[in-house]
Amino acid sequence: MSLIQFRLTLSFFTSSMEDSPSFSTKEIYWLASCFWGIITCKLVYDITGFISPFCFKGYGKLSDKEKMEWNNRGFSTFHALIAAWASLYLLLFSDLFNEDSSNDLIVNRSSIISNMVLGFSIGYFLSDLAMVFWHFPALGGLEYVLHHGLSMFSISLSLMSSQGQIYILMVLFSESTTPFVNIRWYLDVAGRKSSTIYIYNGIALFFGWLIARIFLFIYFFAHMFNHFDEVKKIFPLGFYSLLTVPPVLGLMNVVWFWKIVKGLIKTISKARH
């Protein structure tokens, strides 16, 4: 091969890599944040298993299944805290979705931070869903598969299109109730179901769920209705998923809320006696 041919070939491959979307900085952020989510879940899972015997003496007496779920709920709680705080910051404290901060449609706004948060959450849902399938149905039944599958589908569409992220972040903020759910399970396994802290946690879960998964979803649908002219400009699959997935998740939240209410009433009644 002559020097000229070599230079032409090298130029061709270089230009192909630069023009290829697979090498864009944006998609590198997506992949990096997704892998970050998966790796973080693995690390927190192992760290939870390492420190739990020092924090709870009964950890060693748990069955292998209970230890696995104990550690799984550790990275579930960690993701919930990261996702909830990041969503709260992006929605309320940053100017990203401020009506007057940009001329862009509110459904078309995104940032490096919002993309990384969505990518991190995809990594979490992938990790958790893999464990749910591997140990099915120990970590949850079909309702968990449906919830995680719909969440991951919606987040992926929003991440790849950079559209509708304001609504995805609203839904991600509802993960703020997950720590209370996990604490309730921890206390139950630890034999503290009749303790005062169990009752307080149940009350916190009730109000947290009411605010983050009932009232917030009402606001979600109201906001989408008020900005429907913009929502209609989202690409077709994203638009129709935005019309169908949130109502399904909202209905699941209502069903779970009813179970929480019944459980709280039962717990308080037992405490009075």
Salt bridges, closest charged atoms under 4 A:
ASP46 OD1 - LYS42 NZ 3.37
GLU69 OE2 - ARG73 NH2 2.91
GLU99 OE2 - HIS227 NE2 2.93
ASP128 OD2 - HIS148 NE2 2.66
GLU175 OE1 - HIS79 ND1 3.99
GLU175 OE2 - ARG213 NH2 3.78
ASP229 OD1 - LYS232 NZ 3.85
